[in-house]
């Protein structure tokens, strides 16, 4: 009888440990479970060179979301980027989305510049004002070839 109680408590201890490891994996890995606290917006760009899924979305240098997916829309002839923005961040319909480069590392992120319109973007809507990132390799090659 005593051995069964010890085995039961050992099993409970292992189960609690597995739950704790799972919780820490989700929280420390910044994974979202059951939707998270974000809403979705879209932005269309002519070029998303260097931008990757999971890249930061920032307003005034503060991270407010991340890039969820990047896909090419053949009908529009543009890259469509799905952004996950933290709930509570309200963006007007004249917000400008720009692809920027972070420091010397060259990592790309999306910078949002809120506008002054009173109309707020709803989840699932598209940011229409966008600026693609600068293609430094293209600029350097044009300079070297003398086509500036």
N, C-alpha and C positions, 0 to 999 in steps of 0.2 A: 504494500500500500504506500509506503514511504517512497519507494523508488518511482512509482507512477506519478506522485505529486512533484517530485524533483524533475522528471522528464516533462511534465506539463509546464512547469515554470520555465524550464529551459526553452521549450517551444514558444511560449509567450514572449520571452526575451528576444529570441531570434526574429519573431514576427515584428515586434516593435522596432528592432534594429533595421529590418528591411524597409519598413515604412519610413523611418527617419532618413535612410539613405536615398530613397526615392524622392522624398520631399526636397532634400538638399540638392539633388541632381537637377530637379526642375527649377528651383529658385536660383541656384548659383549658375546654372547654364542659361539663365534668362529665357527659358522655354515658356511657352504659354500653354495653358491647359484649359480647355473649354472657353476659348475666345479671348481671354485676357481683358484688359481695360483699354482697348484701342478701337478706333473706327477706321474705315477704309476710305481713301481718296485716290484718285488717278491723276496722272500727269502724262502728257504726250511730248516727246522730245524728237528732234531730227536726228540726234546722235547721243548715245549714252556710253560712249567709249570709256572703258575703265570702271564704270559703275557696276557694283556687284550686289547680289541679293544679301540682305542683312546690313547693308551700309546705313549709316546714321542719317536721320532727317533732323535738321537743326533750324531753330529760329534764334537769331542774335547770338549764335554760338552755343546755345543750350539744346541738348538732345531732347527732342519731343516725339520721336518715333523711329521707324526704320523702314527700309525698302523691303517689301514683301516679295514681289515678283517683278520680272522684267520680261516683256514679250514684244514681238514685232507684229503689228497690225497691218496686214497687207492692204486692206481696203483704205486705210488712212495714210499708208506710206510712212509710218512713224513708229517709234518705239513707245510702248505704253508701259509706264511704271506704276505699280500698285504700291501705295504708301500706307503704312499703319501709323496713325497719329494718336497720341495719348488722349483719352477722353478728357473733356474740360478745356482743351485747346480749341478755340473758335477762330476759324480763318474766313476772311471775307472772300467774295467771289472774284476780287481783283488781286488776289495773292499771286506773287511771282515765285515760281519754282526754278531754281538754278542748280546746275551741277557744278560743284566746286572741288578743288583739290586741297587736301589737308597736308600742309607743311611739306617737308622734304620727303616724307614717306611716299607721297604720290597717291595715297588712298583717296577715292572719290566719295563724296557724300552729296545729299540734296539739301540745299539751303532754301528756306522759305522766307519770303519778305512779305509780311502782311500789308494789305492795302488799306484804303480808307472807306471802302463801301460799307453800307449798313447791312447788305444782304450776306448772310453767313452760308458757307458751303455745308451741305448736308452729307451724311455718309453715303458713299457711292458716287458722288459727283466728281467732275473732272476740273482740275486746275488748268485754265486755258492759256494763261500767260507763262511761258517757259523759256529758259535760256539753256542751250546745250553747253557742255563743257568745252574748254579750249583744247584743241588737239595740238599739243606741244611738238610732237614728233612731226606732224605735217608742216607746222610753221618752220621748224628747224630745217627740214628737207627743202622747203621752198626757198629759204634764205641761202642755203648752201648752193642750190642750183641757180641762184640769181633771179628767181621769179617773184621777188618781193614787190 
